[in-house]
Amino acid sequence: MEAKLLYHARMAAVFVFTGENHHALKEEKTRWVQEFTKKHGEDNMIRLDGKSQSLRTLLDEVSMMPFLAEKRLFVIDGIPKLDKEEVDVLLEQIHPQVI
């Protein structure tokens, strides 16, 4: 399993979990969600299926600031079907307090 940290000029941290070991990937995502919700609460965590979401839905979620917390965790399960320009737009719209 590998976790890659991606940076864009105007965005907060984006972590991409990749690898062949699906069990380890699932365990690591579960650990992230549990630790985040302990610290920031469930109201500041959202999880969506990336394969079935539109760019508009993703933009709405990543641009929303946290509710009464320092950070907001946004987990996308699967890879959204976006072209390079759409990915650039998405990355540019991530609120600085969204992981």
The 8 nearest C-alpha neighbors of each residue, nearest first, counted from 0:
[[1, 18, 17, 20, 24, 23, 19, 2],
 [0, 2, 17, 16, 18, 3, 15, 24],
 [3, 1, 16, 15, 14, 17, 4, 0],
 [2, 4, 15, 14, 5, 1, 16, 17],
 [3, 5, 14, 13, 15, 2, 12, 6],
 [4, 6, 13, 14, 3, 12, 7, 15],
 [7, 5, 12, 8, 4, 13, 10, 11],
 [6, 8, 10, 9, 90, 5, 91, 11],
 [7, 9, 10, 6, 91, 11, 90, 5],
 [10, 8, 7, 91, 11, 90, 95, 92],
 [11, 9, 7, 93, 95, 91, 8, 90],
 [10, 12, 95, 98, 97, 13, 96, 93],
 [11, 13, 98, 6, 14, 5, 10, 4],
 [14, 12, 5, 4, 98, 11, 15, 6],
 [13, 15, 4, 3, 5, 2, 12, 16],
 [14, 16, 3, 2, 17, 4, 13, 5],
 [17, 15, 2, 1, 3, 14, 24, 18],
 [18, 16, 1, 0, 15, 2, 19, 24],
 [17, 19, 0, 20, 1, 16, 21, 24],
 [18, 20, 21, 0, 17, 24, 23, 22],
 [21, 19, 23, 22, 18, 0, 24, 17],
 [22, 20, 24, 23, 19, 25, 18, 0],
 [21, 23, 25, 24, 20, 26, 27, 19],
 [22, 24, 26, 25, 20, 21, 27, 0],
 [25, 23, 21, 27, 22, 26, 28, 20],
 [24, 26, 22, 28, 23, 27, 21, 29],
 [27, 25, 23, 29, 24, 28, 30, 22],
 [26, 28, 30, 24, 29, 25, 23, 31],
 [29, 27, 31, 25, 30, 26, 24, 32],
 [28, 30, 26, 32, 27, 31, 25, 33],
 [29, 31, 27, 33, 28, 32, 34, 26],
 [32, 30, 28, 34, 29, 33, 35, 27],
 [33, 31, 35, 29, 30, 34, 36, 28],
 [34, 32, 30, 36, 35, 31, 29, 37],
 [35, 33, 37, 31, 32, 36, 30, 38],
 [34, 36, 32, 38, 37, 33, 39, 31],
 [35, 37, 40, 41, 39, 33, 38, 34],
 [38, 36, 34, 35, 40, 39, 33, 41],
 [37, 39, 35, 36, 40, 34, 33, 68],
 [40, 38, 36, 35, 68, 37, 43, 70],
 [41, 39, 36, 42, 37, 43, 38, 35],
 [40, 42, 36, 43, 44, 39, 37, 45],
 [43, 41, 40, 44, 66, 45, 39, 36],
 [44, 42, 71, 41, 65, 40, 72, 66],
 [45, 43, 72, 41, 42, 71, 73, 46],
 [46, 44, 73, 74, 72, 47, 43, 42],
 [45, 47, 74, 75, 73, 44, 48, 76],
 [48, 46, 75, 49, 76, 74, 45, 52],
 [49, 47, 76, 50, 75, 51, 77, 52],
 [48, 50, 79, 77, 75, 78, 76, 52],
 [49, 51, 79, 48, 78, 77, 52, 80],
 [50, 52, 49, 48, 53, 79, 80, 47],
 [53, 51, 49, 50, 56, 54, 48, 57],
 [52, 54, 56, 55, 57, 51, 79, 80],
 [53, 55, 57, 56, 58, 52, 85, 81],
 [56, 54, 58, 53, 57, 59, 52, 60],
 [57, 55, 59, 53, 58, 54, 52, 60],
 [56, 58, 54, 60, 59, 55, 61, 53],
 [59, 57, 55, 61, 60, 56, 89, 62],
 [58, 60, 56, 57, 62, 61, 55, 63],
 [59, 61, 57, 58, 63, 62, 56, 73],
 [62, 60, 93, 58, 63, 59, 57, 94],
 [61, 63, 94, 93, 92, 60, 59, 58],
 [64, 62, 60, 61, 94, 59, 65, 97],
 [63, 65, 94, 62, 96, 66, 97, 71],
 [66, 64, 71, 70, 68, 43, 67, 69],
 [65, 67, 68, 43, 64, 42, 71, 69],
 [68, 66, 65, 69, 43, 39, 70, 42],
 [69, 67, 66, 65, 70, 39, 43, 71],
 [68, 70, 65, 96, 67, 71, 39, 66],
 [71, 69, 96, 65, 68, 97, 72, 39],
 [70, 72, 97, 43, 65, 44, 98, 96],
 [73, 71, 44, 98, 97, 43, 45, 74],
 [72, 74, 45, 44, 46, 98, 71, 75],
 [75, 73, 46, 45, 76, 47, 72, 44],
 [74, 76, 47, 49, 48, 46, 77, 73],
 [77, 75, 48, 49, 47, 74, 78, 46],
 [78, 76, 49, 50, 75, 48, 79, 47],
 [77, 79, 49, 50, 80, 76, 75, 48],
 [80, 78, 49, 50, 81, 77, 52, 51],
 [81, 79, 50, 78, 82, 49, 51, 53],
 [82, 80, 85, 79, 86, 83, 54, 84],
 [81, 83, 85, 84, 86, 80, 87, 79],
 [84, 82, 86, 85, 87, 81, 88, 89],
 [83, 85, 87, 86, 82, 88, 81, 89],
 [86, 84, 88, 82, 87, 83, 81, 89],
 [85, 87, 89, 83, 88, 84, 90, 81],
 [86, 88, 84, 90, 85, 89, 91, 83],
 [89, 87, 85, 91, 86, 90, 84, 92],
 [88, 90, 86, 92, 87, 91, 58, 85],
 [91, 89, 87, 92, 88, 93, 86, 10],
 [90, 92, 88, 89, 9, 93, 10, 87],
 [91, 93, 89, 90, 62, 94, 88, 58],
 [94, 92, 61, 62, 10, 90, 91, 95],
 [93, 95, 62, 97, 96, 64, 92, 61],
 [96, 94, 11, 97, 10, 93, 9, 98],
 [97, 95, 70, 94, 71, 64, 98, 11],
 [98, 96, 71, 94, 95, 70, 72, 11],
 [97, 72, 12, 13, 73, 71, 11, 96]]
